[in-house]
Amino acid sequence: MKLFLNFITILFVTFVFGQHKSEDASGKLYISEKKYSVLFPYNWHLQQSDSLQKKFMLLSEKSSANDNFIENVSLRISDLGYSGVKAKTVKKIIDKRFGVSSEIISNRKVVKNGLQGQEIVYKQLMSNGVFGTILQYFFIKDRDLYILTFCSKSEDYLSYMPVFQYMYENFDIR
């Protein structure tokens, strides 16, 4: 009888954890390309990806009919033309991207997959008149500059941060 109870317990635990794993797997989608891969929640939609595997854009669902902003995640890979790009060059590229209309909130160095990069958080007035908070990561590998961007309305930024952090943690540069 004790053996039977142990068997039932193991069967139950296996079933419960098996269900949990399949729910997790079905709740996420995966983009895998030659130069990068990323895992993202199933309720985000891949709007655009190019055949050269150098960019993608993911869009969130609208929260209501009155929602006038779609949070988004994008990646752009630019060929810099040569290897061995110096940190000063990256700084110039980053500085060039920010105009007078941007309010920089945070600017720090980060490491991803052994690559040193830059993380910048800034606020900017968007084309639809709403202030957006943008989190960008800049990395260079070989000849390529990777710019991973997360964007949301400023007042919703903190609520989207766990989603953005999840995608960043599951973003790999190959």
Secondary structure as UniProt FT lines:
FT   HELIX           2..26
FT   STRAND          28..32
FT   STRAND          36..41
FT   TURN            42..43
FT   STRAND          45..49
FT   TURN            51..52
FT   STRAND          55..59
FT   TURN            65..66
FT   STRAND          72..79
FT   HELIX           87..97
FT   TURN            100..101
FT   STRAND          102..112
FT   TURN            113..114
FT   STRAND          115..125
FT   TURN            127..128
FT   STRAND          131..141
FT   TURN            142..143
FT   STRAND          144..153
FT   HELIX           154..156
FT   HELIX           157..169
FT   STRAND          171..173
//
